[in-house]
Structures are given as structure tokens and as C-alpha cells.
Amino acid sequence: MILIKVTRKGQVTIPKVFREKLNIFEGDYLAVELREDKIIFWRPKLPEPGEPVGLEEYNKILKDVEEARKNWR
């Protein structure tokens, strides 16, 4: 277990060993979810720019974006 400190702005730094193992780089997006008393981060599956998506996937993306907007702040 690695302890990290939360900044005044509520930010945390993901330890380098985790970033390297998961290939997380500056500018990458991570999804976050609260599960009971744990905060879970993961890399969401995003379509590549220009990659066609079906209507079902498009609607799921829109739903996820709206959910994220609703939960922001």
C-alpha cells in the first residue's frame, strides 16, 4: 500500500510506479467511481478519433457524458 496526500484543491498524484505499469500519461482521461468507502479509477474504453461507432455505442457515450456532467461539482 502506498499513501498519498490530498491537496487543498482535492487533487492527488498517482504514484509513478502505477502510472508506468498502466501506461498513464499526462492528458489521459481516467474514469472514477465511488464504491462504498473506496474511490476506483480506471481507463475508460474510448473510441479512437475517427473510429466509427454504432448507434448503441454512441448513445452510451452520450449517457456517460451526461452522467459525468450531472455529477460534476
The 8 nearest C-alpha neighbors of each residue, nearest first, counted from 0:
[[1, 2, 3, 14, 17, 16, 13, 4],
 [0, 2, 3, 14, 13, 4, 17, 16],
 [3, 1, 0, 4, 14, 5, 13, 12],
 [2, 4, 1, 5, 11, 12, 13, 14],
 [3, 5, 11, 6, 2, 12, 10, 9],
 [4, 6, 11, 10, 9, 3, 7, 8],
 [7, 5, 9, 10, 8, 4, 11, 12],
 [6, 8, 9, 5, 10, 4, 11, 12],
 [9, 7, 6, 10, 5, 11, 4, 12],
 [10, 8, 6, 7, 5, 11, 4, 12],
 [11, 9, 6, 5, 8, 12, 7, 4],
 [10, 12, 5, 4, 13, 6, 9, 3],
 [13, 11, 14, 10, 3, 4, 5, 15],
 [12, 14, 15, 11, 18, 17, 3, 16],
 [15, 13, 17, 16, 12, 18, 1, 3],
 [14, 16, 18, 17, 19, 13, 20, 12],
 [15, 17, 19, 14, 18, 20, 13, 21],
 [18, 16, 20, 15, 19, 14, 21, 13],
 [19, 17, 23, 15, 21, 20, 16, 22],
 [18, 20, 22, 16, 17, 21, 15, 23],
 [19, 21, 17, 18, 22, 16, 23, 15],
 [20, 22, 18, 19, 23, 17, 16, 42],
 [23, 21, 19, 18, 20, 24, 17, 27],
 [22, 24, 18, 21, 27, 19, 25, 20],
 [25, 23, 27, 26, 22, 18, 19, 28],
 [24, 26, 27, 23, 28, 18, 22, 29],
 [25, 27, 24, 28, 23, 29, 22, 42],
 [28, 26, 25, 24, 23, 29, 42, 22],
 [29, 27, 26, 30, 42, 43, 23, 25],
 [28, 30, 42, 41, 43, 40, 31, 27],
 [29, 31, 41, 40, 43, 42, 28, 32],
 [32, 30, 40, 39, 29, 41, 38, 33],
 [31, 33, 39, 38, 34, 40, 30, 37],
 [32, 34, 38, 37, 39, 35, 31, 36],
 [35, 33, 37, 36, 38, 32, 39, 31],
 [34, 36, 37, 33, 38, 32, 39, 31],
 [35, 37, 34, 38, 33, 39, 32, 31],
 [38, 36, 34, 35, 33, 39, 32, 40],
 [37, 39, 33, 32, 34, 40, 31, 36],
 [38, 40, 32, 31, 37, 33, 41, 34],
 [41, 39, 31, 30, 29, 32, 38, 42],
 [42, 40, 30, 29, 43, 31, 39, 32],
 [41, 43, 29, 30, 44, 28, 40, 27],
 [44, 42, 30, 45, 41, 29, 28, 40],
 [43, 45, 42, 46, 47, 41, 30, 29],
 [46, 44, 43, 47, 60, 42, 48, 28],
 [45, 47, 50, 48, 44, 52, 51, 49],
 [46, 48, 50, 49, 45, 51, 44, 52],
 [49, 47, 50, 46, 51, 45, 52, 44],
 [48, 50, 47, 51, 46, 52, 45, 53],
 [51, 49, 47, 48, 46, 52, 45, 53],
 [52, 50, 49, 53, 46, 48, 47, 57],
 [53, 51, 56, 57, 50, 54, 46, 55],
 [52, 54, 56, 55, 57, 51, 58, 59],
 [53, 55, 57, 56, 58, 52, 59, 51],
 [54, 56, 58, 57, 53, 59, 52, 60],
 [57, 55, 59, 53, 58, 54, 52, 60],
 [58, 56, 54, 60, 59, 55, 53, 52],
 [57, 59, 61, 55, 60, 56, 54, 62],
 [60, 58, 56, 62, 61, 57, 63, 55],
 [59, 61, 63, 57, 58, 62, 64, 56],
 [62, 60, 58, 64, 59, 63, 65, 57],
 [61, 63, 59, 65, 60, 64, 66, 58],
 [64, 62, 66, 60, 61, 65, 59, 67],
 [63, 65, 67, 61, 66, 62, 60, 68],
 [64, 66, 68, 62, 67, 63, 69, 61],
 [67, 65, 63, 69, 64, 68, 62, 70],
 [66, 68, 64, 70, 65, 69, 71, 63],
 [69, 67, 65, 71, 66, 70, 64, 63],
 [68, 70, 66, 67, 71, 65, 72, 64],
 [71, 69, 67, 68, 72, 66, 65, 64],
 [70, 72, 68, 69, 67, 66, 65, 64],
 [71, 70, 69, 68, 67, 9, 66, 8]]
